[in-house]
Amino acid sequence: MRKINKEKVVIILVVIIIGIITCLVVYNFGRQKDISIQREEQTVNTQNVLTGSIGNNTENNNVSTELNTQIQGDEENLENTRIKLTVNGNEEVFVKLDDNQADQDFLEMLPLTLTFEDFNSTEKIATLPKELSTDGQPSGYTPEIGDFAYYAPWGNISVFYKDFRYSNSLYKLGTIESGTEIFENLNDDFEVTIERVN
């Protein structure tokens, strides 16, 4: 009897041990499979993130390149840029701009409608909504009839219908192509709409 019981016990123990080992093997196999799946998902996600970043960087680089090209194009062609001054809603005066930073800043403000007044029986002036950069400009210049200029201390633009003496902090923006006499004949304040032509 004892012998049979011992054999049964041994068999039961062996069965239990085999069962435990089988469970461990199955559990580990399943765990490794889950880990593999997680690693694959992480790899895919990482690749997507990297691809997205590369794509975004490429798009950003393209946008930056386009903006730089546009800016460079504007700088290269600025000397051929013209603006139109519509005086009191009916008379048009065209100004050919110079090529400098102040002109760049001025163009960014357009279109503008400003009220001009006479100053010193020499020029018509109007105050701009904000200052223009004068980087790289000389300290001043001597304006002539038909000059379109910027006077930094007051933050105003000027249309000269007469020659004037050298002035510090006065910067030339461009030259009136025709119609300077329109300004000379205006005595009262008047409105001018300024817009870019090309």
Secondary structure, DSSP 4 states (H G I P E B T S, - for coil): -HHHHHHHHHHHHHHHHHHHHHHHHHHHHHHHHHHHHHHHHHHHHHHHHHHHHHHHHHHHHHHHHHHHHHHHHHHHHGGG-EEEEEETTTEEEEEEE-SSHHHHHHHHH-SEEEEEEEETTTEEEEE-SS----TT--SEE---TTEEEEETTTTEEEEESS----EETEEEEEEEEE-HHHHHT--S-EEEEEEE--
